[in-house]
Amino acid sequence: METNLKCPKCKGELIDRYDSSIWCKVKKTDLDRFECIGHLIKPMPYPFISQYAMRNRTSSCGYFGLETLGVEYQE
């Protein structure tokens, strides 16, 4: 699921932890499917590592499900 959803607390980026493989432990309707990864700190304190590295981002607000984000699940 490609999403443009934002964190309900800080409006930061969310990553979708669901994967359709049989090995994925996160299910489509789990309450912790999406993870807030905070905001990118500018200028990046560690420019030699990825912009998605936790050292270059503000702290996470936690995990959220579709219901928390106000999205209805669809097959």
LUMGU-254444 format. One line per 3 residues: number of its first residue (from 1); their letters; for each residue z, x, y of C-alpha. Coordinates in steps of 0.2 Angstrom, whole numbers, plus 5000, padded with zeros to 4 digits. Layout:
! residues N
NUM = a = Z X Y ~ ...
This chain:
! residues 75
1 = met = 5000 5000 5000 ~ 4994 5008 5016 ~ 5006 5003 5030
4 = nlk = 5009 5004 5048 ~ 5027 4998 5047 ~ 5040 5006 5058
7 = cpk = 5058 5009 5055 ~ 5068 4993 5061 ~ 5082 5004 5068
10 = ckg = 5073 5019 5077 ~ 5054 5013 5077 ~ 5050 5030 5068
13 = eli = 5038 5032 5054 ~ 5041 5025 5036 ~ 5035 5032 5020
16 = dry = 5031 5021 5005 ~ 5040 5028 4990 ~ 5031 5016 4978
19 = dss = 5018 5024 4966 ~ 5009 5013 4953 ~ 5011 5026 4939
22 = iwc = 5022 5021 4925 ~ 5033 5036 4929 ~ 5038 5030 4946
25 = kvk = 5056 5023 4947 ~ 5053 5014 4963 ~ 5047 4996 4960
28 = ktd = 5036 4986 4972 ~ 5050 4975 4977 ~ 5065 4987 4978
31 = ldr = 5077 4987 4992 ~ 5074 5006 4995 ~ 5055 5006 4994
34 = fec = 5052 5013 5011 ~ 5061 5028 5019 ~ 5063 5032 5037
37 = igh = 5058 5050 5041 ~ 5063 5049 5059 ~ 5053 5056 5074
40 = lik = 5044 5072 5076 ~ 5054 5084 5088 ~ 5043 5091 5102
43 = pmp = 5040 5105 5104 ~ 5043 5108 5085 ~ 5057 5120 5082
46 = ypf = 5049 5127 5067 ~ 5030 5127 5070 ~ 5026 5137 5055
49 = isq = 5031 5123 5043 ~ 5024 5105 5041 ~ 5027 5092 5054
52 = yam = 5034 5081 5040 ~ 5048 5094 5036 ~ 5065 5088 5039
55 = rnr = 5069 5103 5051 ~ 5056 5097 5063 ~ 5061 5078 5063
58 = tss = 5076 5068 5069 ~ 5088 5061 5056 ~ 5083 5047 5044
61 = cgy = 5090 5030 5047 ~ 5089 5026 5028 ~ 5079 5016 5016
64 = fgl = 5072 4999 5018 ~ 5064 4985 5007 ~ 5050 4973 5011
67 = etl = 5062 4959 5015 ~ 5072 4970 5028 ~ 5055 4974 5036
70 = gve = 5050 4956 5037 ~ 5035 4957 5026 ~ 5032 4945 5012
73 = yqe = 5027 4953 4995 ~ 5009 4949 4989 ~ 5001 4954 4973
